């Protein structure tokens, strides 16, 4: 199938290039309109916080995600007259916003502040931030600072755009240096960049289309561009590397034999090299893309729009990268032809991968020691994960030069950080007039007393008249202002305590339904919905990955080993990320935020992405080992050959991915910094310690068991998935049985005709 695609791409290469150029042009146009379709909403459907927010929006006119907070510095002696004058000006300024209305003006040391609520959702409210700031200036509200969720989304958008441009430059320069080191100064270097450009722009075009239908997150362009760049270059590099090997084989230059000079293969030899490349490295890329897709598909199962949006956007990247690898890449390689060999091609008969061959030999001589030391190092790296704590979102871990942060900082210093995100207790009494009955008044007062006894509560506001009641006195709300910031552990504990105990102790009438909402409650629901089913979702991803790899690698043990090592890599990445951001190891040197909690979406996306990338490197290594095993090599020799032929390109691919991820690390948004550091460290650990040392050591210890597949299963797999191109299976089974098991297929013909002394 892949060879047919490759042949079509080679012979219709100009048409293939034209199609991809059109897709790239559409992607470039889509990029200009994408920012206006993105949001940072953490709304979770079907939760108590969403129900509370619906009542607040529909009955009280208080839209949690569409509300601005205006902070105005005033002289210390200002009194009620100043507050009334400021309130009138804010009312006039709020008229520029649909449904804009002002809450009562509050005062603090040297400031006055008020909320301006709108009927807009977060995305549309954010787009009107500049308009509101202009209206405040026209009304003479001097020194006004506008903050709140819409202002933060508006102000952070240009920061993300600037970070992306800077990150792209860093990633491209680093990738260029690495590719030149591996491929030499040749036209072959252009191919990975062409594939990456096609992948990223096409993926963004698809994101733009999807964003018209479903919520799409503000971070998506940065994720798609930088991760897409790394993944596409990795896939392309693997295929270019294999293409050059095929052209360098004896006889590729026209059948002149091993001593013939390399450099001028004919068109037929070039096309055959392309076909072989796609049948081998291309098959590996497809399998790797499927592995990354399985990892990211985990996010689609999570019933949270924010996380699903990340999953959809992330899933598009490996799909498009794989499509480019099996269509655009063959066309480019066919056009490249002999130019791929000019400066850096290996001469026929020379030995590949000297360094990695020595590494493999060292691992095989002491597999037990290497495995024990690797496990110890990985366990040490994973240990800090025990201190992992999550926040749904931190408004403080953003650039301090944006207007929204300055307003928040002023309000936090003068009044308290909890003012910007109060907990809202909303009661649906069940009918008109029921919210103001004596029983309801008594329950509300009992709740107030219980809440005010909590150490993290700054103030609580209750009442039996508007703005505390609405809907002909059917609905009632109470406002709880925590002392801690939005998303802090104390704020989360307060929400859980109010829901689990304090509401029950208040003894509201049986007909009343009580919902705890507001931004802190929304954050708690976000974390609960994301991580509640996480273990089952991860288990499902592991099972799917195992089945995919078992079919592709034709082994029962290797897929299990791959999944286990994926989990090890993720655990190490979690631990190292906590070590950097919570304990500050290297944070100041790299200019990173220090935070006691990670952004709530980061660990699950880190798991999904690193789970897939780990399978990438597993497949890159083991596919080549499998080729050597199928070609008659012993288990130990197959390990060495796989490392020798793939180690350099995999390590380079890992460094390219790290270079791409560094574009997030140098950014100024905490969540992307955390993701970039976690992925970069996870990739480095996985491609070196896990796949370069621990995996070959375990395969060496397993010996023939590593390649074993029962004969019946082998025949089924072979019927559906042909062996790697250019290599034949030994006997009717796809691999030898373990010691003590059957040694032959029909007729008892032996399947093992080589020794495994090097791994005993």
RABEL-V571663 format. One record per backbone hydrogen bond with DSSP energy under -0.5 kcal/mol. NH is the residue of the N-H (numbers start at 1). CO is the residue of the C=O. If there is no record, write none. Layout:
BEGIN
NH,CO  NH,CO
END
This chain:
BEGIN
5,1  6,2  7,3  8,4  9,5  10,6  11,7  12,8  13,10  16,12  17,13  18,14  19,15  20,16  21,17  22,18  23,19  24,20  25,21  26,22  27,23  28,24  29,25  30,26  31,27  32,28  32,29  33,29  33,30  34,30  35,31  37,34  38,35  39,216  45,43  47,44  51,47  52,48  53,49  54,50  55,51  56,52  57,53  58,54  59,55  60,55  60,56  61,56  62,56  63,61  64,62  67,64  68,116  69,147  70,114  71,69  71,145  72,112  74,110  78,75  83,79  84,80  85,81  86,82  87,83  88,84  89,85  90,86  91,87  92,88  93,89  94,90  95,91  95,92  96,93  97,94  100,97  101,117  103,115  106,113  108,111  109,414  110,108  111,108  112,72  113,106  114,70  116,68  117,101  117,115  118,66  119,98  125,121  126,122  127,123  128,124  128,125  129,126  132,128  133,129  134,130  135,131  136,132  137,133  138,134  139,135  140,137  141,136  142,140  144,141  145,71  147,69  147,145  150,67  152,148  153,149  154,150  155,151  156,152  157,153  158,154  159,155  160,156  161,157  162,158  163,159  164,160  165,161  166,162  167,163  168,164  169,165  170,166  171,167  172,168  173,169  174,170  175,171  176,172  177,173  178,174  179,175  180,176  181,177  182,178  183,179  184,180  186,184  189,186  190,187  191,187  191,188  192,188  193,189  194,190  195,191  196,192  197,193  198,194  199,195  200,196  201,197  202,198  203,199  204,200  205,201  206,202  207,203  208,204  209,205  210,206  211,207  212,208  212,209  213,210  214,210  216,37  218,39  220,217  223,219  224,220  225,221  226,222  227,223  228,223  228,224  229,225  230,226  231,227  232,228  233,229  234,230  235,231  236,232  237,233  238,234  239,235  240,236  241,237  242,238  243,239  244,240  245,241  246,242  247,243  248,244  249,245  249,246  251,257  252,249  254,251  255,251  260,257  270,266  271,267  272,268  273,269  274,270  275,271  276,272  277,273  278,274  279,275  280,276  281,277  282,277  283,278  284,280  285,281  286,282  287,283  288,284  289,285  290,286  291,287  292,288  293,289  294,290  295,291  296,292  297,293  298,294  298,295  299,296  300,297  301,297  301,298  302,298  302,299  304,302  308,304  309,305  310,306  311,307  312,308  313,309  314,310  315,311  316,312  317,313  317,314  318,314  319,315  320,316  321,317  322,318  323,319  324,320  325,321  326,322  327,323  329,324  331,327  332,328  333,329  334,330  335,331  336,332  337,333  339,336  340,337  341,338  342,339  345,341  350,347  357,353  358,354  359,355  360,356  361,357  362,358  363,359  364,360  365,361  366,362  367,364  370,366  371,367  372,368  373,369  374,370  375,371  376,372  377,373  378,374  379,375  380,376  381,377  382,378  383,379  384,380  385,382  386,383  387,384  388,385  391,598  395,393  398,396  402,399  406,402  407,403  408,404  409,405  410,406  411,407  412,408  413,409  414,410  415,411  416,411  417,483  419,416  420,417  421,418  422,419  423,480  424,517  425,423  425,478  426,424  426,515  427,476  428,513  429,427  429,474  433,472  434,431  435,473  436,433  437,434  441,437  442,438  443,439  444,440  445,441  446,442  447,443  448,444  449,445  450,446  451,447  452,448  453,449  454,451  457,454  458,456  458,481  459,481  461,479  468,465  470,475  474,470  474,471  475,470  476,427  477,468  478,425  479,461  480,423  480,478  481,459  481,479  482,480  483,456  484,456  488,485  492,488  493,489  494,490  495,491  496,492  497,493  498,494  499,495  500,496  501,497  502,497  503,498  505,501  506,502  507,503  507,504  508,503  512,509  513,428  515,426  517,424  517,515  522,518  523,519  524,520  525,521  526,522  527,523  528,524  529,525  530,526  531,527  532,528  533,529  534,531  537,533  538,534  539,535  540,536  541,537  542,538  543,539  544,540  545,541  546,542  547,543  548,544  549,545  550,546  551,547  552,548  553,549  554,550  555,550  556,708  558,706  560,556  561,557  562,558  563,559  564,560  565,561  566,562  567,563  568,564  569,565  570,566  571,567  572,568  573,569  574,570  575,571  576,572  577,573  578,574  579,575  580,576  581,577  582,578  583,578  585,579  586,584  587,584  588,584  590,586  591,587  591,588  592,587  595,581  595,593  598,389  600,391  602,599  603,599  604,600  605,601  606,602  607,603  608,604  609,605  610,606  611,607  612,608  613,609  614,610  615,611  616,612  617,613  618,614  619,615  620,616  621,617  622,618  623,619  624,620  625,621  626,622  627,623  628,624  629,625  630,626  631,627  632,629  633,628  638,634  639,635  640,636  641,637  642,638  643,639  644,640  645,641  646,642  647,643  650,646  651,647  652,648  653,649  654,650  655,651  656,652  657,653  658,654  659,655  660,656  661,657  662,658  663,660  664,661  665,661  666,662  667,664  670,397  673,669  674,670  675,671  676,672  677,673  678,674  679,675  680,676  681,677  682,678  683,679  684,680  685,681  686,682  687,683  688,684  689,685  690,685  691,686  692,688  693,688  693,689  694,689  695,690  697,693  698,694  699,695  700,696  701,697  702,698  703,699  705,702  706,703  707,704  708,705  714,710  715,711  716,712  717,713  718,714  719,715  720,716  721,717  725,279  727,724  731,729  741,738  745,749  748,745  749,746  751,743  753,751  759,756  760,757
END
